[in-house]
Amino acid sequence: MDLGLKDRVAIVAASSQGLGKACALELAREGARPVICARDADSLAATAAEISTATGSEVTWLAIDLTDPVQIRHLADEVVRRYGRIDILVTNAGGPPSGYFDDFDDEAWFTAHQLTLMSAVRLIRAVLPAMRAQQWGRIVNITSVSVKQPLDNLLLSNVYRPGVVGLAKTLSAQVATDGITVNNVAPGYTRTARVVQLTEARAAREGKSVDQCLAETVASYPMQRMGEPEELAALVAFLASERAGYITGTTIQVDGGYYRGLM
């Protein structure tokens, strides 16, 4: 299937590793030109070289802090300066720390708000003028299965990730006639560094081994395994494509059947 992504310019946030990196790689495989960003310049340079070598695609990287609105604005301006357009935006950010209500003070809430919700708001605000000018755009937000089924020890994620879904649903109607779609993908238990960190925190809290906690979590999934980053990335590439032009305002989980609800 030709997804119509050749030479499309795609900003992928938090993409030096994990799900963001997998999405940038998949888009490059489909012929897009990824622009990757994160805070660590060395990791970005290595990731850009890896993707370029694997796909032959041109990969641009910029070191930015996704909690800084000035740096986000600079990212969009630099992409427009270099390419003259922005076709695709994949919003993504490292998840807030795990924990329960009594674990978090105001500063923790503020930090999670800035990283999880406001980074998506600011990234979208920065790219919309270019997308509207060209009357074409694809915005895909990486959230979590917690937007469909809250996870007990991920309070901050349970609060702020649904805000991204509300943003996407509302915005999708406002930009539909501009040729722009806005969708969310909701990964479940996926083999990333973030999952390892959460599992280590749970193991320490419950006095168990990391392997035991991993096995217990996998047992609750119908497929009895973790997802792989490239499985999420395949959906992101499709939603970013020409072929997905009539899909907007949706949230699709990639969770091996973990979420049992009907909607």
C-alpha positions in Angstrom: 0.0 0.0 0.0 1.4 3.4 -1.0 0.7 5.7 1.9 1.6 8.8 -0.1 4.2 10.0 2.4 7.1 10.5 0.0 8.9 13.8 0.8 6.3 14.7 3.5 8.0 16.7 6.3 7.2 15.2 9.6 8.1 16.6 13.1 8.3 13.8 15.6 8.6 15.0 19.2 10.6 13.2 21.9 12.1 11.0 19.2 15.7 10.1 20.3 14.4 6.8 21.7 11.4 4.7 22.4 8.1 5.3 20.6 9.1 8.6 19.1 12.2 7.0 17.5 10.1 4.1 16.2 7.6 6.5 14.6 10.4 8.6 13.0 11.9 5.4 11.6 8.6 4.2 10.2 7.8 7.5 8.5 11.3 7.5 7.0 10.7 4.0 5.6 7.6 5.4 3.9 9.7 8.1 2.3 8.9 11.0 4.6 11.5 13.5 5.9 11.6 13.2 9.7 12.6 16.1 11.9 13.4 14.6 15.3 13.7 16.5 18.5 14.5 15.9 22.2 16.8 17.4 24.8 20.0 15.4 24.3 21.9 16.4 21.3 24.2 13.4 21.3 21.3 10.9 21.3 19.6 12.8 18.6 22.6 12.9 16.4 23.1 9.1 16.8 19.4 8.4 16.1 19.3 10.6 13.0 22.4 8.8 11.7 20.8 5.4 12.4 17.5 6.3 10.7 19.2 7.8 7.7 21.5 4.8 7.3 18.6 2.3 7.6 16.2 4.2 5.2 18.2 6.6 3.0 15.9 9.3 4.1 17.1 12.8 5.0 16.7 13.2 8.8 17.0 16.6 10.6 17.4 16.9 14.3 17.1 19.8 16.8 17.8 19.7 20.5 14.9 21.3 22.3 13.1 21.2 25.7 9.4 20.4 25.1 8.4 22.4 28.2 9.8 25.6 26.7 7.4 27.4 24.5 10.2 29.5 22.9 12.1 26.4 21.9 9.0 24.8 20.4 8.3 27.9 18.4 11.9 27.9 17.2 11.5 24.2 16.1 8.5 25.0 13.8 10.2 28.2 12.4 13.4 26.3 11.6 11.5 23.5 9.8 9.5 26.0 7.7 12.7 27.9 7.0 14.5 24.7 5.9 11.7 22.9 4.0 9.0 25.5 3.4 6.3 23.3 4.9 5.2 21.1 7.8 3.0 18.2 6.8 2.9 15.9 9.8 3.2 16.4 13.5 3.6 13.6 16.0 3.3 14.9 19.5 5.0 12.9 22.2 6.6 13.4 25.6 8.1 11.3 28.3 5.4 10.4 30.7 5.1 11.9 34.2 6.3 9.8 37.2 4.2 7.0 38.6 2.6 7.4 42.0 -0.5 8.0 44.0 -2.3 11.2 45.2 -0.3 11.7 48.4 3.0 11.4 46.4 2.6 14.6 44.5 3.0 18.3 45.6 2.0 21.3 43.5 5.3 21.4 41.7 4.9 17.8 40.5 1.4 18.6 39.2 2.7 21.8 37.4 5.6 19.9 35.8 3.3 17.1 34.5 0.9 19.8 33.2 3.7 21.5 31.2 5.2 18.3 29.8 2.1 16.1 29.1 -0.5 18.6 28.1 1.1 21.9 27.3 3.8 20.4 25.1 1.1 19.1 22.8 -0.8 22.4 22.9 2.3 24.4 22.0 3.5 22.0 19.3 0.1 22.0 17.6 -0.1 25.8 17.9 3.3 26.1 16.3 2.6 24.0 13.2 -1.0 24.9 12.5 -0.2 28.1 10.5 1.9 26.1 8.0 -0.6 23.4 7.7 -3.5 25.8 7.2 -1.5 27.7 4.5 -1.0 24.5 2.5 -4.5 23.1 3.3 -3.1 19.8 4.3 -1.8 18.4 7.6 -1.8 15.3 9.9 -1.5 15.6 13.7 -1.1 12.4 15.7 -0.8 12.5 19.4 0.8 9.7 21.3 -1.1 9.3 24.5 -1.6 6.1 26.5 -4.2 3.3 27.1 -4.8 5.2 30.4 -7.0 7.6 28.4 -9.5 4.7 27.9 -8.8 2.9 31.2 -7.0 4.7 34.0 -4.1 2.9 35.5 -4.0 2.8 39.3 -0.5 4.2 40.0 -0.3 6.6 37.1 -2.4 9.4 38.6 -0.7 12.3 36.7 -0.9 10.5 33.4 -4.6 9.7 34.1 -5.3 13.3 34.6 -3.4 15.1 31.8 -3.4 12.6 28.9 -7.2 12.7 28.6 -6.7 16.5 28.3 -4.8 15.8 25.0 -7.7 13.6 23.8 -10.2 16.4 24.6 -8.0 18.9 22.7 -7.7 16.6 19.7 -11.4 15.9 19.5 -12.4 19.6 19.7 -9.6 20.8 17.4 -10.4 18.1 14.8 -13.7 19.7 14.1 -12.2 23.2 13.9 -9.5 22.3 11.3 -11.4 19.7 9.2 -12.1 22.1 6.4 -8.4 23.0 6.3 -7.5 19.5 5.2 -6.0 18.8 8.6 -6.8 15.6 10.6 -6.1 15.2 14.3 -6.0 11.8 15.9 -4.6 10.0 19.0 -2.9 6.7 19.4 -3.0 5.0 22.8 -0.2 2.5 23.4 -0.5 -0.2 26.1 2.3 -2.1 27.6 5.1 -1.6 25.1 8.8 -2.5 25.3 10.3 0.9 26.0 12.7 2.4 28.6 9.6 4.1 30.1 8.0 0.8 30.8 11.2 -0.5 32.4 11.3 2.5 34.7 7.7 2.1 35.8 8.2 -1.6 36.4 11.3 -0.9 38.5 9.4 1.6 40.6 6.6 -0.9 41.1 9.0 -3.7 42.0 10.7 -1.5 44.6 7.3 -0.4 46.0 5.9 -3.9 46.3 9.1 -5.7 47.3 9.2 -7.9 44.2 11.7 -8.6 41.4 11.4 -6.7 38.1 11.0 -10.0 36.2 8.1 -11.0 38.5 6.3 -7.6 37.9 6.8 -7.9 34.2 5.3 -11.4 34.1 2.3 -10.3 36.2 1.6 -7.3 33.9 1.9 -9.4 30.7 -0.5 -12.0 32.3 -3.3 -9.4 32.2 -3.0 -8.9 28.4 -4.9 -11.2 26.1 -1.9 -11.5 23.8 0.3 -12.4 26.8 3.2 -10.2 25.6 4.3 -6.6 25.5 3.8 -4.6 22.3 6.8 -3.6 20.2 7.4 0.1 19.4 7.2 -0.6 15.6 3.6 -1.9 16.0 2.5 1.5 17.3 4.6 3.3 14.7 2.8 1.4 11.9 -0.5 2.9 13.0 1.0 6.4 13.3 2.3 6.2 9.8 -1.1 5.2 8.5 -2.9 8.0 10.3 -0.3 10.4 8.9 -0.9 9.3 5.4 -3.0 10.3 2.4 -5.0 7.1 2.8 -6.3 8.2 6.3 -7.8 11.4 5.0 -11.3 10.7 6.3 -10.2 9.6 9.8 -10.2 12.4 12.4 -11.0 13.0 16.0 -10.4 9.4 16.9 -8.4 7.6 19.6 -7.1 4.2 18.7 -5.5 1.9 21.3 -2.6 -0.4 20.4 -2.7 -2.5 23.5 -2.9 -6.2 22.6 -6.6 -6.2 23.7 -5.9 -4.9 27.2 -8.8 -2.4 27.2 -12.0 -4.3 27.4 -14.6 -1.5 26.9 -16.8 -1.1 23.8 -16.0 2.6 23.1 
